[in-house]
Amino acid sequence: MHSIIRVIDGLNEVVGRIVAVVAILFASIIIYDVIMRYAFSEPTRWAFDVSKQLFGFYFVLLGGYALRHKAHVRVDIVTENFSRGWQRIIDVLGYLIFFFPFTYMFTVLSWNFAMTSLGQREVTYGAIQMPVYPLKISMAVAAGLLLLQGICEVLKIILDVDTTSEEAI
């Protein structure tokens, strides 16, 4: 079980670190466009569409990474006074009742959404026609990564494993 935890944590860690580079890319494109627009009066036709899609990749693909690092919003005002055992039970129930149904639906629906887009070779309607299906496929991948990380987090709770201090990769 511990090896499964390490593999899933490691996968989301690697994806998170790679995707973090995308933020540098879209910020650079935005800066380039601003300089071209205001310094040279030559705005680009492509920068907005490209940076918007890159931000989409960045946003959706970091869900599993954020869950691994406990960066999602959590309201534990009620459970903070409970014993560690009760907190673990409530956490597992929260995953079973709320998280897994959501991520299952997110995975299935985003996969169908992506396959429809791919089948139609969907493109944007902006200044340049960029393919949309890679972004929609990334939603399905992100949903799968989030689901895997949720399974990993439940295993950590059940096995009472704390991996926040250890290096995943």
NORHUVEN-V410430 format. One record per helix or strand. SS is the DSSP state (h for helix, s for strand). FROM is the first residue (numbers start at 0). TO is the last residue. If there is no record, write none. Layout:
((SS FROM TO) (SS FROM TO))
This chain:
((h 1 38) (h 46 60) (h 62 67) (h 78 80) (h 83 119) (s 122 122) (s 130 130) (h 132 158))
